[in-house]
Every structure is written in C-alpha cells, then in structure tokens.
Amino acid sequence: MLTGEIRSQIDQIWNAFWSGGISNPLEVIEQITYLLFLKRLDEQEIAEELKANRESEGQLFAIRVAELIHRETGQRPLLLWRRLRGERANSA
C-alpha cells in the first residue's frame, strides 16, 4: 500500500519527467531503469577505486616497513608478497 509520502515522491518524479517532455509511462519506466543502472555502475566503480586505493596503501606500507628495517639493521628484509599471502617462495 502506498503511503502519502511515497505517493508524493512518485508524483514528484512523474512531474519531473512530464516537465522534461516524457509523458509515456513506458518511457518513464525505461528512463528510471536506465538511471538506476547508471547509479549502480557508478557505485561499483567507486567501490573498485576504494579497493585499489586500499591495496596500494598496503603495498606502500610494506615498502616503508622494509625500508625502515633496512635502515635500522643494514640488512635487506625478505618481504616477499608470496610469503605474505602464504604461498611458497619457490613457486612462480
């Protein structure tokens, strides 16, 4: 059942399409579907960008730790990503 608030929001959307020249209900549904698709695509892209930023920050942190160990001990640390992921160092 539609409440007054939801009905009001639907009317506002309908009026926006109507004033933009779209009066066919099928076209309105098509446009809304397209807008929802674009919104979801944008959300996924933002999520992927955030994920890439987090991964690059993790790599930079590991490099900084390695540099600190090298500076303090004078030895190069064996910080291989394969070791950090739990893989064997010999495997390619």
C-alpha positions as CSV (number, residue, x, y, z in Angstrom):
1,M,0.0,0.0,0.0
2,L,1.3,3.4,-0.9
3,T,1.6,5.9,1.9
4,G,1.2,9.6,1.4
5,E,4.9,10.2,1.5
6,I,5.7,7.5,-1.1
7,R,2.9,8.7,-3.3
8,S,4.2,12.3,-3.1
9,Q,7.7,11.2,-4.1
10,I,6.3,9.2,-7.1
11,D,4.3,12.3,-8.1
12,Q,7.4,14.4,-7.9
13,I,9.3,12.0,-10.1
14,W,6.4,11.8,-12.6
15,N,6.2,15.6,-12.7
16,A,9.9,15.9,-13.4
17,F,9.7,13.5,-16.4
18,W,6.5,15.2,-17.6
19,S,8.1,18.7,-17.5
20,G,11.1,17.2,-19.3
21,G,8.8,16.1,-22.2
22,I,8.4,12.4,-21.3
23,S,4.7,11.6,-20.8
24,N,4.6,7.9,-21.9
25,P,4.6,5.7,-18.8
26,L,6.7,3.1,-20.6
27,E,9.3,5.7,-21.4
28,V,9.4,6.9,-17.8
29,I,10.0,3.3,-16.6
30,E,12.7,2.9,-19.2
31,Q,14.4,6.1,-18.1
32,I,14.2,5.2,-14.5
33,T,15.6,1.7,-15.2
34,Y,18.5,3.3,-17.1
35,L,19.2,5.8,-14.3
36,L,19.2,3.0,-11.7
37,F,21.6,1.0,-13.9
38,L,23.9,4.1,-14.2
39,K,23.7,4.7,-10.4
40,R,24.7,1.0,-9.7
41,L,27.5,1.2,-12.2
42,D,28.8,4.3,-10.5
43,E,28.6,2.7,-7.1
44,Q,30.6,-0.3,-8.3
45,E,33.2,1.9,-9.9
46,I,33.6,3.9,-6.6
47,A,33.9,0.6,-4.7
48,E,36.6,-0.6,-7.1
49,E,38.5,2.7,-6.8
50,L,38.4,2.5,-3.0
51,K,39.6,-1.2,-3.1
52,A,42.5,-0.2,-5.4
53,N,43.5,2.7,-3.1
54,R,43.4,0.4,-0.1
55,E,45.6,-2.2,-1.8
56,S,48.1,0.4,-3.0
57,E,48.3,1.9,0.5
58,G,49.0,-1.6,1.9
59,Q,51.8,-2.1,-0.6
60,L,53.3,1.3,0.3
61,F,53.1,0.4,4.0
62,A,55.0,-2.8,3.4
63,I,57.7,-0.9,1.4
64,R,58.0,1.6,4.2
65,V,58.4,-1.1,6.7
66,A,61.1,-2.8,4.5
67,E,63.0,0.5,4.2
68,L,62.8,1.0,8.0
69,I,64.2,-2.5,8.6
70,H,66.9,-1.9,6.1
71,R,67.9,1.4,7.6
72,E,67.9,0.1,11.2
73,T,69.6,-3.2,10.7
74,G,71.5,-2.7,7.5
75,Q,70.1,-5.9,6.1
76,R,67.5,-6.2,3.3
77,P,64.4,-7.9,4.7
78,L,62.8,-10.7,2.8
79,L,59.3,-9.3,2.5
80,L,58.0,-11.2,-0.5
81,W,54.4,-10.8,-1.3
82,R,54.2,-14.5,-1.9
83,R,55.2,-15.0,1.7
84,L,52.7,-12.5,3.0
85,R,50.0,-14.3,1.1
86,G,51.1,-17.7,2.4
87,E,52.5,-19.1,-0.8
88,R,55.8,-20.8,-1.2
89,A,58.6,-18.6,-2.2
90,N,59.8,-21.1,-4.8
91,S,56.5,-21.1,-6.8
92,A,56.2,-18.6,-9.6
